[in-house]
């Protein structure tokens, strides 16, 4: 990504691990640490393994890590911070997900 503007794209099968990471981070909120609950694996099957890009959909937005204003704006409308994806982490980008 070579632009400071956010990049929106429809989530695909290749984003399943991004969705899995978001699910785990949600379970471990607010500090991202601790143990996953006993029900987590069942929920992971339902919310991640059974997720279908065609049936369930999701949007991904990739934001320059320095663009704090855009990041906060997308949080305010329901996007969730997933964490940096390895391919974009070195460049300082944040990846966010919106499931619908």
C-alpha beads as a LAMMPS data file, in Angstrom:
LAMMPS data file: protein, C-alpha beads

100 atoms
99 bonds

1 atom types
1 bond types

-500.0 500.0 xlo xhi
-500.0 500.0 ylo yhi
-500.0 500.0 zlo zhi

Masses

1 110.0

Atoms # bond

1 1 1 0.000 0.000 0.000
2 1 1 1.532 3.299 -1.024
3 1 1 -1.193 5.753 -0.088
4 1 1 -2.130 7.449 3.165
5 1 1 -5.806 7.070 2.275
6 1 1 -7.629 4.101 3.807
7 1 1 -8.078 1.154 1.473
8 1 1 -11.414 -0.674 1.662
9 1 1 -11.939 -4.141 0.275
10 1 1 -14.402 -6.987 0.593
11 1 1 -13.148 -9.798 2.813
12 1 1 -12.297 -13.007 1.000
13 1 1 -11.462 -16.547 1.987
14 1 1 -7.844 -15.401 2.348
15 1 1 -8.952 -13.165 5.264
16 1 1 -10.224 -16.022 7.423
17 1 1 -7.164 -15.805 9.698
18 1 1 -7.759 -12.056 10.132
19 1 1 -11.288 -12.849 11.277
20 1 1 -9.970 -15.600 13.560
21 1 1 -7.498 -13.130 15.109
22 1 1 -10.281 -10.600 15.706
23 1 1 -12.428 -13.266 17.332
24 1 1 -9.609 -14.237 19.722
25 1 1 -8.826 -10.603 20.542
26 1 1 -12.497 -9.996 21.286
27 1 1 -12.510 -12.952 23.673
28 1 1 -9.417 -11.626 25.462
29 1 1 -10.612 -8.014 25.635
30 1 1 -9.443 -5.564 26.982
31 1 1 -5.765 -6.436 27.312
32 1 1 -5.413 -9.243 24.753
33 1 1 -3.964 -11.557 27.371
34 1 1 -5.233 -14.476 29.396
35 1 1 -6.812 -17.791 28.594
36 1 1 -9.574 -18.440 26.123
37 1 1 -12.843 -19.617 27.659
38 1 1 -14.096 -23.186 27.411
39 1 1 -16.765 -22.051 24.953
40 1 1 -14.262 -20.294 22.707
41 1 1 -13.566 -23.256 20.411
42 1 1 -17.282 -23.844 19.793
43 1 1 -17.749 -20.157 19.067
44 1 1 -14.665 -20.161 16.841
45 1 1 -16.227 -22.889 14.702
46 1 1 -19.498 -20.958 14.461
47 1 1 -18.073 -17.467 13.897
48 1 1 -14.909 -18.258 11.937
49 1 1 -14.886 -21.752 10.452
50 1 1 -18.497 -21.510 9.287
51 1 1 -18.114 -17.907 8.074
52 1 1 -18.631 -17.565 4.338
53 1 1 -17.447 -14.541 2.362
54 1 1 -20.335 -15.009 -0.055
55 1 1 -23.068 -15.584 2.533
56 1 1 -21.922 -13.534 5.538
57 1 1 -19.582 -10.922 4.121
58 1 1 -17.215 -8.492 5.796
59 1 1 -15.254 -5.382 4.889
60 1 1 -11.560 -4.886 5.510
61 1 1 -10.026 -1.426 5.799
62 1 1 -6.275 -0.931 5.877
63 1 1 -5.157 2.365 7.403
64 1 1 -1.761 3.989 7.634
65 1 1 -0.759 3.594 11.293
66 1 1 0.010 7.307 11.546
67 1 1 -3.522 8.265 10.473
68 1 1 -5.021 8.319 13.979
69 1 1 -8.024 10.407 12.927
70 1 1 -9.134 7.863 10.322
71 1 1 -8.515 5.004 12.744
72 1 1 -10.744 6.567 15.415
73 1 1 -13.418 7.413 12.854
74 1 1 -13.678 3.804 11.703
75 1 1 -13.778 2.552 15.292
76 1 1 -16.697 4.910 15.905
77 1 1 -18.783 3.384 13.101
78 1 1 -18.242 -0.236 14.091
79 1 1 -14.977 -1.409 12.571
80 1 1 -12.836 -3.513 14.905
81 1 1 -9.054 -3.295 15.071
82 1 1 -7.596 -6.653 14.123
83 1 1 -3.892 -5.903 14.530
84 1 1 -1.252 -5.515 11.941
85 1 1 -1.207 -8.234 9.316
86 1 1 2.356 -9.471 8.764
87 1 1 2.418 -8.247 5.151
88 1 1 1.496 -4.702 6.197
89 1 1 2.965 -4.522 9.703
90 1 1 6.428 -3.508 8.543
91 1 1 4.910 -0.605 6.633
92 1 1 3.020 0.542 9.752
93 1 1 -0.533 -0.186 8.609
94 1 1 -3.467 -1.121 10.815
95 1 1 -6.067 -3.561 9.580
96 1 1 -9.692 -3.280 10.649
97 1 1 -12.698 -5.500 10.001
98 1 1 -16.422 -4.827 9.748
99 1 1 -18.662 -7.896 9.679
100 1 1 -22.213 -7.649 8.438

Bonds

1 1 1 2
2 1 2 3
3 1 3 4
4 1 4 5
5 1 5 6
6 1 6 7
7 1 7 8
8 1 8 9
9 1 9 10
10 1 10 11
11 1 11 12
12 1 12 13
13 1 13 14
14 1 14 15
15 1 15 16
16 1 16 17
17 1 17 18
18 1 18 19
19 1 19 20
20 1 20 21
21 1 21 22
22 1 22 23
23 1 23 24
24 1 24 25
25 1 25 26
26 1 26 27
27 1 27 28
28 1 28 29
29 1 29 30
30 1 30 31
31 1 31 32
32 1 32 33
33 1 33 34
34 1 34 35
35 1 35 36
36 1 36 37
37 1 37 38
38 1 38 39
39 1 39 40
40 1 40 41
41 1 41 42
42 1 42 43
43 1 43 44
44 1 44 45
45 1 45 46
46 1 46 47
47 1 47 48
48 1 48 49
49 1 49 50
50 1 50 51
51 1 51 52
52 1 52 53
53 1 53 54
54 1 54 55
55 1 55 56
56 1 56 57
57 1 57 58
58 1 58 59
59 1 59 60
60 1 60 61
61 1 61 62
62 1 62 63
63 1 63 64
64 1 64 65
65 1 65 66
66 1 66 67
67 1 67 68
68 1 68 69
69 1 69 70
70 1 70 71
71 1 71 72
72 1 72 73
73 1 73 74
74 1 74 75
75 1 75 76
76 1 76 77
77 1 77 78
78 1 78 79
79 1 79 80
80 1 80 81
81 1 81 82
82 1 82 83
83 1 83 84
84 1 84 85
85 1 85 86
86 1 86 87
87 1 87 88
88 1 88 89
89 1 89 90
90 1 90 91
91 1 91 92
92 1 92 93
93 1 93 94
94 1 94 95
95 1 95 96
96 1 96 97
97 1 97 98
98 1 98 99
99 1 99 100
